[in-house]
Amino acid sequence: MRADDLGKLILRFTVGGLMLFHGISKLQNGVGGIEGMVTAEGLPSWVAYGVYAAEIVAPILLIIGWGTRVGAGLIMINMIAAILLVHSNDLLAVNERGGAWAVELPMFYLLSSLAILIMGPGAYGLAGTRVRKPVIIRAPRRERVRERHYPTPPSPTVTY
């Protein structure tokens, strides 16, 4: 068991599990309040229903470890929208009840999701295997093996 993979698992469970409580609340109470805020900003009312994807589907993706980067991206978009729609006046404010930053919870979700998006899911989850880092340009395997065993000599330079 690798420590970094265990840390990623704990981070995924924390963000996904805590965000899922917000999604369950939206299922029980609806998105009427969010719909009002969205339409007040001039956006179509159907945009408010995206909160279901970000607060129910995305946390489940994080918890199970499949489509983790997509789930983290959805939560990030949701938190950016929440900060802009609800907490835009609180960006420099301090909470009266504890002296904490007034937007610390949305920023926790935003930055933790960013960390998950950057690091990936780790080895533990439904994806099953370690996620390979993307390779931009890669020679076919046969050429790489041949190059390793039989390096090509440098081409001679021709001067005139």
OpenMM code with the backbone's topology and positions (N, CA, C; nanometers):
from openmm import Vec3, app, unit

residues = "MET ARG ALA ASP ASP LEU GLY LYS LEU ILE LEU ARG PHE THR VAL GLY GLY LEU MET LEU PHE HIS GLY ILE SER LYS LEU GLN ASN GLY VAL GLY GLY ILE GLU GLY MET VAL THR ALA GLU GLY LEU PRO SER TRP VAL ALA TYR GLY VAL TYR ALA ALA GLU ILE VAL ALA PRO ILE LEU LEU ILE ILE GLY TRP GLY THR ARG VAL GLY ALA GLY LEU ILE MET ILE ASN MET ILE ALA ALA ILE LEU LEU VAL HIS SER ASN ASP LEU LEU ALA VAL ASN GLU ARG GLY GLY ALA TRP ALA VAL GLU LEU PRO MET PHE TYR LEU LEU SER SER LEU ALA ILE LEU ILE MET GLY PRO GLY ALA TYR GLY LEU ALA GLY THR ARG VAL ARG LYS PRO VAL ILE ILE ARG ALA PRO ARG ARG GLU ARG VAL ARG GLU ARG HIS TYR PRO THR PRO PRO SER PRO THR VAL THR TYR".split()
positions = [
    Vec3(0.0853, -0.1171, 0.0000),
    Vec3(0.0000, 0.0000, 0.0000),
    Vec3(0.0901, 0.1237, 0.0000),
    Vec3(0.0788, 0.2039, -0.1015),
    Vec3(0.1601, 0.3238, -0.1129),
    Vec3(0.0926, 0.4397, -0.0417),
    Vec3(0.1716, 0.5204, 0.0261),
    Vec3(0.1189, 0.6309, 0.1058),
    Vec3(0.0504, 0.7359, 0.0186),
    Vec3(0.1068, 0.7661, -0.0989),
    Vec3(0.0435, 0.8688, -0.1826),
    Vec3(-0.0915, 0.8222, -0.2359),
    Vec3(-0.1038, 0.6943, -0.2686),
    Vec3(-0.2330, 0.6424, -0.3145),
    Vec3(-0.3350, 0.6409, -0.2018),
    Vec3(-0.2903, 0.6097, -0.0810),
    Vec3(-0.3804, 0.6139, 0.0346),
    Vec3(-0.4251, 0.7568, 0.0621),
    Vec3(-0.3342, 0.8521, 0.0495),
    Vec3(-0.3700, 0.9929, 0.0673),
    Vec3(-0.4717, 1.0399, -0.0359),
    Vec3(-0.4559, 0.9976, -0.1602),
    Vec3(-0.5523, 1.0325, -0.2654),
    Vec3(-0.6889, 0.9711, -0.2367),
    Vec3(-0.6896, 0.8486, -0.1875),
    Vec3(-0.8153, 0.7829, -0.1516),
    Vec3(-0.8864, 0.8593, -0.0401),
    Vec3(-0.8124, 0.8982, 0.0630),
    Vec3(-0.8722, 0.9733, 0.1736),
    Vec3(-0.9255, 1.1070, 0.1242),
    Vec3(-0.8511, 1.1757, 0.0392),
    Vec3(-0.8964, 1.3037, -0.0150),
    Vec3(-1.0226, 1.2854, -0.0994),
    Vec3(-1.0243, 1.1814, -0.1838),
    Vec3(-1.1432, 1.1551, -0.2652),
    Vec3(-1.2648, 1.1262, -0.1776),
    Vec3(-1.2473, 1.0418, -0.0757),
    Vec3(-1.3589, 1.0096, 0.0141),
    Vec3(-1.4063, 1.1329, 0.0909),
    Vec3(-1.3139, 1.2170, 0.1338),
    Vec3(-1.3511, 1.3371, 0.2093),
    Vec3(-1.4324, 1.4323, 0.1230),
    Vec3(-1.3786, 1.4684, 0.0075),
    Vec3(-1.4493, 1.5636, -0.0793),
    Vec3(-1.5802, 1.5034, -0.1294),
    Vec3(-1.5753, 1.3796, -0.1780),
    Vec3(-1.6959, 1.3165, -0.2308),
    Vec3(-1.8013, 1.2939, -0.1248),
    Vec3(-1.7596, 1.2443, -0.0099),
    Vec3(-1.8563, 1.2171, 0.0969),
    Vec3(-1.9216, 1.3425, 0.1507),
    Vec3(-1.8427, 1.4474, 0.1752),
    Vec3(-1.9001, 1.5710, 0.2280),
    Vec3(-1.9877, 1.6419, 0.1246),
    Vec3(-1.9467, 1.6388, -0.0017),
    Vec3(-2.0271, 1.7039, -0.1058),
    Vec3(-2.1575, 1.6280, -0.1291),
    Vec3(-2.1557, 1.4991, -0.1104),
    Vec3(-2.2767, 1.4192, -0.1315),
    Vec3(-2.3878, 1.4597, -0.0348),
    Vec3(-2.3523, 1.5029, 0.0858),
    Vec3(-2.4539, 1.5520, 0.1789),
    Vec3(-2.5264, 1.6743, 0.1228),
    Vec3(-2.4538, 1.7608, 0.0542),
    Vec3(-2.5166, 1.8774, -0.0098),
    Vec3(-2.6119, 1.8319, -0.1209),
    Vec3(-2.5703, 1.7309, -0.1957),
    Vec3(-2.6552, 1.6785, -0.3026),
    Vec3(-2.7813, 1.6133, -0.2494),
    Vec3(-2.7702, 1.5394, -0.1393),
    Vec3(-2.8887, 1.4772, -0.0789),
    Vec3(-2.9861, 1.5847, -0.0328),
    Vec3(-2.9329, 1.6926, 0.0225),
    Vec3(-3.0191, 1.8050, 0.0629),
    Vec3(-3.0909, 1.8651, -0.0573),
    Vec3(-3.0209, 1.8758, -0.1703),
    Vec3(-3.0853, 1.9297, -0.2914),
    Vec3(-3.1930, 1.8343, -0.3423),
    Vec3(-3.1710, 1.7039, -0.3290),
    Vec3(-3.2739, 1.6069, -0.3686),
    Vec3(-3.3985, 1.6201, -0.2818),
    Vec3(-3.3797, 1.6411, -0.1521),
    Vec3(-3.4924, 1.6505, -0.0600),
    Vec3(-3.5661, 1.7829, -0.0715),
    Vec3(-3.4926, 1.8922, -0.0928),
    Vec3(-3.5539, 2.0255, -0.0897),
    Vec3(-3.5682, 2.0918, -0.2258),
    Vec3(-3.5088, 2.0363, -0.3281),
    Vec3(-3.5183, 2.0950, -0.4616),
    Vec3(-3.4153, 2.2040, -0.4835),
    Vec3(-3.4157, 2.2580, -0.6032),
    Vec3(-3.3191, 2.3612, -0.6403),
    Vec3(-3.3871, 2.4953, -0.6663),
    Vec3(-3.5016, 2.5174, -0.6045),
    Vec3(-3.5755, 2.6419, -0.6263),
    Vec3(-3.4960, 2.7662, -0.5912),
    Vec3(-3.4249, 2.7644, -0.4787),
    Vec3(-3.3448, 2.8801, -0.4390),
    Vec3(-3.2324, 2.9074, -0.5364),
    Vec3(-3.1697, 2.8021, -0.5829),
    Vec3(-3.0606, 2.8178, -0.6798),
    Vec3(-3.1164, 2.8680, -0.8125),
    Vec3(-3.2329, 2.8185, -0.8484),
    Vec3(-3.2966, 2.8619, -0.9733),
    Vec3(-3.3231, 3.0116, -0.9702),
    Vec3(-3.3687, 3.0620, -0.8558),
    Vec3(-3.3926, 3.2057, -0.8419),
    Vec3(-3.2650, 3.2873, -0.8562),
    Vec3(-3.1543, 3.2399, -0.7976),
    Vec3(-3.0262, 3.3120, -0.8086),
    Vec3(-2.9745, 3.3110, -0.9518),
    Vec3(-2.9914, 3.1974, -1.0186),
    Vec3(-2.9415, 3.1844, -1.1552),
    Vec3(-3.0196, 3.2752, -1.2499),
    Vec3(-3.1512, 3.2762, -1.2372),
    Vec3(-3.2317, 3.3619, -1.3251),
    Vec3(-3.2113, 3.5093, -1.2932),
    Vec3(-3.1810, 3.5425, -1.1673),
    Vec3(-3.1526, 3.6819, -1.1320),
    Vec3(-3.0245, 3.7314, -1.1993),
    Vec3(-2.9349, 3.6401, -1.2291),
    Vec3(-2.8106, 3.6764, -1.2984),
    Vec3(-2.8263, 3.6758, -1.4500),
    Vec3(-2.9465, 3.6448, -1.4991),
    Vec3(-2.9722, 3.6464, -1.6427),
    Vec3(-2.9451, 3.5149, -1.7130),
    Vec3(-2.9213, 3.4097, -1.6381),
    Vec3(-2.8986, 3.2785, -1.6982),
    Vec3(-3.0300, 3.2015, -1.7070),
    Vec3(-3.0402, 3.1059, -1.7974),
    Vec3(-3.1627, 3.0259, -1.8047),
    Vec3(-3.1806, 2.9411, -1.6791),
    Vec3(-3.3040, 2.9151, -1.6437),
    Vec3(-3.3337, 2.8452, -1.5183),
    Vec3(-3.2846, 2.7005, -1.5183),
    Vec3(-3.2725, 2.6385, -1.6353),
    Vec3(-3.2286, 2.4994, -1.6396),
    Vec3(-3.0842, 2.4825, -1.5935),
    Vec3(-3.0063, 2.5901, -1.5894),
    Vec3(-2.8681, 2.5831, -1.5427),
    Vec3(-2.8630, 2.5379, -1.3964),
    Vec3(-2.9669, 2.5719, -1.3200),
    Vec3(-2.9703, 2.5346, -1.1780),
    Vec3(-2.9706, 2.3837, -1.1590),
    Vec3(-3.0196, 2.3101, -1.2558),
    Vec3(-3.0261, 2.1644, -1.2420),
    Vec3(-2.8891, 2.0981, -1.2594),
    Vec3(-2.7900, 2.1741, -1.3033),
    Vec3(-2.6542, 2.1227, -1.3094),
    Vec3(-2.5976, 2.0917, -1.1719),
    Vec3(-2.6599, 2.1491, -1.0698),
    Vec3(-2.6154, 2.1213, -0.9335),
    Vec3(-2.6329, 1.9737, -0.8992),
    Vec3(-2.7292, 1.9080, -0.9598),
    Vec3(-2.7463, 1.7641, -0.9354),
    Vec3(-2.6261, 1.6848, -0.9866),
    Vec3(-2.5758, 1.7239, -1.1024),
    Vec3(-2.4577, 1.6551, -1.1556),
    Vec3(-2.3362, 1.6806, -1.0671),
    Vec3(-2.3232, 1.8040, -1.0182),
    Vec3(-2.2046, 1.8398, -0.9406),
    Vec3(-2.2109, 1.7957, -0.7958),
    Vec3(-2.3305, 1.7770, -0.7416),
    Vec3(-2.3404, 1.7441, -0.5995),
    Vec3(-2.3917, 1.6026, -0.5734),
    Vec3(-2.4270, 1.5302, -0.6783),
    Vec3(-2.4686, 1.3906, -0.6595),
    Vec3(-2.3825, 1.2976, -0.7449),
    Vec3(-2.3791, 1.3212, -0.8748),
    Vec3(-2.3052, 1.2333, -0.9648),
    Vec3(-2.1546, 1.2465, -0.9417),
    Vec3(-2.1039, 1.3693, -0.9365),
    Vec3(-1.9598, 1.3902, -0.9203),
    Vec3(-1.9061, 1.3312, -0.7898),
    Vec3(-1.9730, 1.3508, -0.6750),
    Vec3(-1.9210, 1.2872, -0.5532),
    Vec3(-1.9191, 1.1347, -0.5606),
    Vec3(-2.0186, 1.0777, -0.6255),
    Vec3(-2.0198, 0.9321, -0.6396),
    Vec3(-1.9014, 0.8871, -0.7250),
    Vec3(-1.8708, 0.9630, -0.8310),
    Vec3(-1.7541, 0.9308, -0.9133),
    Vec3(-1.6254, 0.9378, -0.8316),
    Vec3(-1.6149, 1.0382, -0.7453),
    Vec3(-1.4955, 1.0491, -0.6619),
    Vec3(-1.4852, 0.9323, -0.5647),
    Vec3(-1.5953, 0.8965, -0.5037),
    Vec3(-1.5938, 0.7909, -0.4031),
    Vec3(-1.5576, 0.6564, -0.4647),
    Vec3(-1.6147, 0.6250, -0.5806),
    Vec3(-1.5882, 0.4942, -0.6401),
    Vec3(-1.4572, 0.4909, -0.7182),
    Vec3(-1.4002, 0.6076, -0.7464),
    Vec3(-1.2715, 0.6104, -0.8138),
    Vec3(-1.2781, 0.5834, -0.9625),
    Vec3(-1.3855, 0.6196, -1.0252),
    Vec3(-1.4018, 0.6015, -1.1692),
    Vec3(-1.4475, 0.7346, -1.2271),
    Vec3(-1.3816, 0.7854, -1.3280),
    Vec3(-1.4153, 0.9177, -1.3823),
    Vec3(-1.3850, 1.0271, -1.2815),
    Vec3(-1.2782, 1.0075, -1.2069),
    Vec3(-1.2471, 1.0952, -1.0950),
    Vec3(-1.2161, 1.2372, -1.1391),
    Vec3(-1.1405, 1.2512, -1.2451),
    Vec3(-1.1057, 1.3868, -1.2901),
    Vec3(-1.2279, 1.4607, -1.3430),
    Vec3(-1.3182, 1.3905, -1.4070),
    Vec3(-1.4431, 1.4536, -1.4530),
    Vec3(-1.5244, 1.4989, -1.3323),
    Vec3(-1.5364, 1.4114, -1.2327),
    Vec3(-1.6099, 1.4470, -1.1112),
    Vec3(-1.5487, 1.5659, -1.0406),
    Vec3(-1.4168, 1.5687, -1.0298),
    Vec3(-1.3488, 1.6814, -0.9658),
    Vec3(-1.3716, 1.8101, -1.0442),
    Vec3(-1.3694, 1.8007, -1.1761),
    Vec3(-1.3961, 1.9186, -1.2590),
    Vec3(-1.5374, 1.9712, -1.2411),
    Vec3(-1.6345, 1.8819, -1.2303),
    Vec3(-1.7731, 1.9239, -1.2071),
    Vec3(-1.7879, 1.9950, -1.0732),
    Vec3(-1.7223, 1.9415, -0.9707),
    Vec3(-1.7300, 2.0064, -0.8395),
    Vec3(-1.6622, 2.1425, -0.8440),
    Vec3(-1.5521, 2.1537, -0.9160),
    Vec3(-1.4850, 2.2834, -0.9297),
    Vec3(-1.5759, 2.3865, -0.9962),
    Vec3(-1.6409, 2.3474, -1.1048),
    Vec3(-1.7325, 2.4398, -1.1735),
    Vec3(-1.8457, 2.4805, -1.0808),
    Vec3(-1.8987, 2.3840, -1.0058),
    Vec3(-2.0069, 2.4123, -0.9115),
    Vec3(-1.9617, 2.5106, -0.8040),
    Vec3(-1.8418, 2.4943, -0.7528),
    Vec3(-1.7929, 2.5827, -0.6472),
    Vec3(-1.7606, 2.7217, -0.6998),
    Vec3(-1.7116, 2.7305, -0.8214),
    Vec3(-1.6889, 2.8626, -0.8807),
    Vec3(-1.8224, 2.9347, -0.8951),
    Vec3(-1.9249, 2.8622, -0.9414),
    Vec3(-2.0578, 2.9230, -0.9535),
    Vec3(-2.1120, 2.9621, -0.8171),
    Vec3(-2.0927, 2.8780, -0.7153),
    Vec3(-2.1417, 2.9101, -0.5806),
    Vec3(-2.0715, 3.0331, -0.5250),
    Vec3(-1.9417, 3.0426, -0.5466),
    Vec3(-1.8687, 3.1594, -0.4970),
    Vec3(-1.9151, 3.2856, -0.5678),
    Vec3(-1.9361, 3.2773, -0.6987),
    Vec3(-1.9794, 3.3957, -0.7732),
    Vec3(-2.1233, 3.4348, -0.7418),
    Vec3(-2.2130, 3.3369, -0.7293),
    Vec3(-2.3545, 3.3679, -0.7080),
    Vec3(-2.3877, 3.4006, -0.5630),
    Vec3(-2.3279, 3.3298, -0.4691),
    Vec3(-2.3688, 3.3421, -0.3293),
    Vec3(-2.2670, 3.4191, -0.2455),
    Vec3(-2.1401, 3.3922, -0.2668),
    Vec3(-2.0376, 3.4429, -0.1757),
    Vec3(-1.9507, 3.5534, -0.2343),
    Vec3(-1.9923, 3.6187, -0.3398),
    Vec3(-1.9054, 3.7185, -0.4036),
    Vec3(-1.8761, 3.8367, -0.3104),
    Vec3(-1.9678, 3.8704, -0.2215),
    Vec3(-1.9449, 3.9811, -0.1281),
    Vec3(-1.8622, 3.9381, -0.0073),
    Vec3(-1.8409, 3.8079, 0.0098),
    Vec3(-1.7710, 3.7565, 0.1277),
    Vec3(-1.6253, 3.7212, 0.1018),
    Vec3(-1.5729, 3.7529, -0.0149),
    Vec3(-1.4380, 3.7085, -0.0495),
    Vec3(-1.3320, 3.7633, 0.0461),
    Vec3(-1.3533, 3.8814, 0.1001),
    Vec3(-1.2567, 3.9397, 0.1927),
    Vec3(-1.3127, 3.9475, 0.3344),
    Vec3(-1.4214, 3.8767, 0.3603),
    Vec3(-1.4877, 3.8841, 0.4906),
    Vec3(-1.4412, 3.7716, 0.5821),
    Vec3(-1.4600, 3.7969, 0.7110),
    Vec3(-1.4284, 3.6985, 0.8146),
    Vec3(-1.5592, 3.6593, 0.8813),
    Vec3(-1.5746, 3.5306, 0.9054),
    Vec3(-1.6942, 3.4785, 0.9698),
    Vec3(-1.7014, 3.5276, 1.1137),
    Vec3(-1.8184, 3.5703, 1.1568),
    Vec3(-1.8349, 3.6251, 1.2915),
    Vec3(-1.8259, 3.5179, 1.3999),
    Vec3(-1.8606, 3.3941, 1.3686),
    Vec3(-1.8677, 3.2894, 1.4701),
    Vec3(-1.7348, 3.2250, 1.5048),
    Vec3(-1.6339, 3.2442, 1.4287),
    Vec3(-1.5095, 3.1768, 1.4623),
    Vec3(-1.3872, 3.2473, 1.4092),
    Vec3(-1.4070, 3.3571, 1.3431),
    Vec3(-1.2948, 3.4294, 1.2872),
    Vec3(-1.2370, 3.3663, 1.1624),
    Vec3(-1.3082, 3.2706, 1.1057),
    Vec3(-1.2595, 3.2021, 0.9857),
    Vec3(-1.2973, 3.2822, 0.8616),
    Vec3(-1.2316, 3.2507, 0.7525),
    Vec3(-1.2620, 3.3134, 0.6242),
    Vec3(-1.4039, 3.2751, 0.5865),
    Vec3(-1.4819, 3.3695, 0.5426),
    Vec3(-1.6239, 3.3463, 0.5173),
    Vec3(-1.6495, 3.2476, 0.4038),
    Vec3(-1.5560, 3.2325, 0.3132),
    Vec3(-1.5752, 3.1403, 0.2011),
    Vec3(-1.4836, 3.0186, 0.2121),
    Vec3(-1.4467, 2.9817, 0.3335),
    Vec3(-1.3508, 2.8724, 0.3457),
    Vec3(-1.4080, 2.7385, 0.3013),
    Vec3(-1.5358, 2.7115, 0.3235),
    Vec3(-1.5912, 2.5832, 0.2811),
    Vec3(-1.5982, 2.5705, 0.1285),
    Vec3(-1.6527, 2.6707, 0.0573),
    Vec3(-1.6487, 2.6586, -0.0888),
    Vec3(-1.5055, 2.6523, -0.1436),
    Vec3(-1.4139, 2.7265, -0.0822),
    Vec3(-1.2754, 2.7217, -0.1284),
    Vec3(-1.2101, 2.5877, -0.0965),
    Vec3(-1.2476, 2.5255, 0.0155),
    Vec3(-1.1981, 2.3904, 0.0458),
    Vec3(-1.2385, 2.2944, -0.0651),
    Vec3(-1.3671, 2.2966, -0.1018),
    Vec3(-1.4140, 2.2076, -0.2073),
    Vec3(-1.3463, 2.2399, -0.3404),
    Vec3(-1.3327, 2.3677, -0.3719),
    Vec3(-1.2724, 2.4094, -0.4986),
    Vec3(-1.1261, 2.3655, -0.5064),
    Vec3(-1.0488, 2.3957, -0.4043),
    Vec3(-0.9057, 2.3653, -0.4104),
    Vec3(-0.8770, 2.2170, -0.3920),
    Vec3(-0.9567, 2.1485, -0.3114),
    Vec3(-0.9384, 2.0034, -0.2977),
    Vec3(-0.9727, 1.9330, -0.4285),
    Vec3(-1.0759, 1.9801, -0.4965),
    Vec3(-1.1105, 1.9224, -0.6267),
    Vec3(-1.0031, 1.9516, -0.7294),
    Vec3(-0.9437, 2.0691, -0.7208),
    Vec3(-0.8318, 2.1011, -0.8101),
    Vec3(-0.7154, 2.0053, -0.7849),
    Vec3(-0.6876, 1.9766, -0.6581),
    Vec3(-0.5793, 1.8827, -0.6260),
    Vec3(-0.6095, 1.7439, -0.6824),
    Vec3(-0.7343, 1.6997, -0.6705),
    Vec3(-0.7729, 1.5686, -0.7250),
    Vec3(-0.7616, 1.5692, -0.8771),
    Vec3(-0.8024, 1.6799, -0.9389),
    Vec3(-0.7935, 1.6920, -1.0839),
    Vec3(-0.6484, 1.6825, -1.1300),
    Vec3(-0.5572, 1.7438, -1.0566),
    Vec3(-0.4160, 1.7427, -1.0942),
    Vec3(-0.3522, 1.6064, -1.0663),
    Vec3(-0.3768, 1.5516, -0.9465),
    Vec3(-0.3087, 1.4277, -0.9058),
    Vec3(-0.3688, 1.3025, -0.9656),
    Vec3(-0.4967, 1.3046, -0.9963),
    Vec3(-0.5626, 1.1845, -1.0445),
    Vec3(-0.6145, 1.1000, -0.9301),
    Vec3(-0.6757, 0.9873, -0.9616),
    Vec3(-0.7457, 0.9081, -0.8612),
    Vec3(-0.6569, 0.8228, -0.7719),
    Vec3(-0.5366, 0.7926, -0.8144),
    Vec3(-0.4548, 0.6992, -0.7390),
    Vec3(-0.4863, 0.5564, -0.7792),
    Vec3(-0.4317, 0.4616, -0.7051),
    Vec3(-0.4430, 0.3212, -0.7435),
    Vec3(-0.5695, 0.2542, -0.6929),
    Vec3(-0.6371, 0.3136, -0.5960),
    Vec3(-0.7516, 0.2473, -0.5337),
    Vec3(-0.8823, 0.3059, -0.5865),
    Vec3(-0.9606, 0.2236, -0.6531),
    Vec3(-1.0888, 0.2653, -0.7072),
    Vec3(-1.1321, 0.1697, -0.8168),
    Vec3(-1.2457, 0.1990, -0.8771),
    Vec3(-1.2966, 0.1116, -0.9819),
    Vec3(-1.2129, 0.1151, -1.1088),
    Vec3(-1.1366, 0.2206, -1.1260),
    Vec3(-1.0484, 0.2246, -1.2424),
    Vec3(-0.9490, 0.1091, -1.2343),
    Vec3(-0.9180, 0.0660, -1.1121),
    Vec3(-0.8440, -0.0569, -1.0904),
    Vec3(-0.6944, -0.0488, -1.1019),
    Vec3(-0.6440, 0.0162, -1.2016),
    Vec3(-0.4996, 0.0219, -1.2197),
    Vec3(-0.4541, 0.1654, -1.2071),
    Vec3(-0.3263, 0.1779, -1.1926),
    Vec3(-0.2710, 0.3131, -1.1879),
    Vec3(-0.2962, 0.3819, -1.3212),
    Vec3(-0.3314, 0.5059, -1.3130),
    Vec3(-0.3565, 0.5831, -1.4332),
    Vec3(-0.2230, 0.6273, -1.4895),
    Vec3(-0.2007, 0.5969, -1.6165),
    Vec3(-0.0747, 0.6343, -1.6792),
    Vec3(-0.0764, 0.7819, -1.7121),
    Vec3(0.0409, 0.8408, -1.7011),
    Vec3(0.0532, 0.9808, -1.7367),
    Vec3(0.0448, 0.9918, -1.8883),
    Vec3(-0.0226, 1.0937, -1.9397),
    Vec3(-0.0342, 1.1056, -2.0845),
    Vec3(0.1011, 1.1335, -2.1493),
    Vec3(0.1216, 1.0738, -2.2634),
    Vec3(0.2445, 1.0939, -2.3388),
    Vec3(0.2057, 1.1636, -2.4679),
    Vec3(0.2685, 1.2741, -2.4944),
    Vec3(0.2339, 1.3524, -2.6122),
    Vec3(0.2835, 1.2839, -2.7393),
    Vec3(0.4118, 1.2555, -2.7461),
    Vec3(0.4695, 1.1907, -2.8638),
    Vec3(0.5406, 1.0652, -2.8161),
    Vec3(0.5081, 0.9556, -2.8745),
    Vec3(0.5683, 0.8289, -2.8334),
    Vec3(0.5932, 0.7450, -2.9573),
    Vec3(0.7136, 0.6946, -2.9667),
    Vec3(0.7482, 0.6085, -3.0803),
    Vec3(0.6827, 0.4733, -3.0604),
    Vec3(0.6516, 0.4031, -3.1681),
    Vec3(0.5986, 0.2676, -3.1525),
    Vec3(0.6969, 0.1803, -3.0749),
    Vec3(0.6450, 0.0840, -3.0037),
    Vec3(0.7257, 0.0013, -2.9136),
    Vec3(0.8431, -0.0637, -2.9860),
    Vec3(0.8213, -0.1139, -3.1054),
    Vec3(0.9270, -0.1844, -3.1781),
    Vec3(1.0465, -0.0916, -3.2002),
    Vec3(1.0222, 0.0330, -3.2355),
    Vec3(1.1321, 0.1260, -3.2593),
    Vec3(1.2049, 0.1601, -3.1309),
    Vec3(1.1311, 0.1731, -3.0194),
    Vec3(1.1953, 0.2036, -2.8916),
    Vec3(1.2865, 0.0896, -2.8497),
    Vec3(1.2419, -0.0351, -2.8650),
    Vec3(1.3224, -0.1507, -2.8268),
    Vec3(1.4458, -0.1588, -2.9153),
    Vec3(1.4279, -0.1409, -3.0444),
    Vec3(1.5398, -0.1485, -3.1368),
    Vec3(1.6413, -0.0389, -3.1047),
    Vec3(1.5939, 0.0797, -3.0740),
    Vec3(1.6824, 0.1916, -3.0443),
    Vec3(1.7619, 0.1650, -2.9162),
    Vec3(1.7007, 0.0995, -2.8213),
    Vec3(1.7687, 0.0694, -2.6956),
    Vec3(1.8806, -0.0328, -2.7179),
    Vec3(1.8546, -0.1346, -2.8003),
    Vec3(1.9527, -0.2403, -2.8204),
    Vec3(2.0546, -0.2078, -2.9299),
    Vec3(2.0111, -0.1394, -3.0319),
    Vec3(2.0989, -0.1086, -3.1442),
    Vec3(2.0913, 0.0406, -3.1732),
    Vec3(2.1617, 0.1206, -3.0958),
    Vec3(2.1519, 0.2653, -3.1185),
    Vec3(2.2029, 0.3029, -3.2567),
    Vec3(2.1358, 0.3942, -3.3187),
    Vec3(2.1786, 0.4395, -3.4510),
    Vec3(2.2960, 0.5348, -3.4331),
    Vec3(2.3974, 0.5175, -3.5134),
    Vec3(2.5140, 0.6079, -3.5024),
    Vec3(2.4762, 0.7468, -3.5510),
    Vec3(2.5432, 0.8453, -3.5019),
    Vec3(2.5129, 0.9804, -3.5488),
    Vec3(2.5485, 0.9957, -3.6955),
    Vec3(2.4715, 1.0720, -3.7655),
    Vec3(2.4972, 1.0910, -3.9090),
    Vec3(2.6165, 1.1848, -3.9242),
    Vec3(2.7005, 1.1552, -4.0240),
    Vec3(2.8188, 1.2400, -4.0434),
    Vec3(2.7765, 1.3764, -4.0956),
    Vec3(2.8500, 1.4740, -4.0543),
    Vec3(2.8216, 1.6093, -4.1040),
    Vec3(2.8998, 1.6333, -4.2312),
    Vec3(2.8392, 1.6951, -4.3231),
    Vec3(2.9013, 1.7222, -4.4525),
    Vec3(2.9274, 1.8714, -4.4605),
    Vec3(3.0489, 1.9083, -4.4903),
    Vec3(3.0841, 2.0483, -4.5074),
    Vec3(3.1263, 2.0727, -4.6502),
    Vec3(3.0919, 2.1826, -4.7044),
    Vec3(3.1266, 2.2168, -4.8428),
    Vec3(3.2246, 2.3275, -4.8468),
] * unit.nanometer
topology = app.Topology()
chain = topology.addChain("A")
for resn in residues:
    res = topology.addResidue(resn, chain)
    for name in ("N", "CA", "C"):
        topology.addAtom(name, app.Element.getBySymbol(name[0]), res)
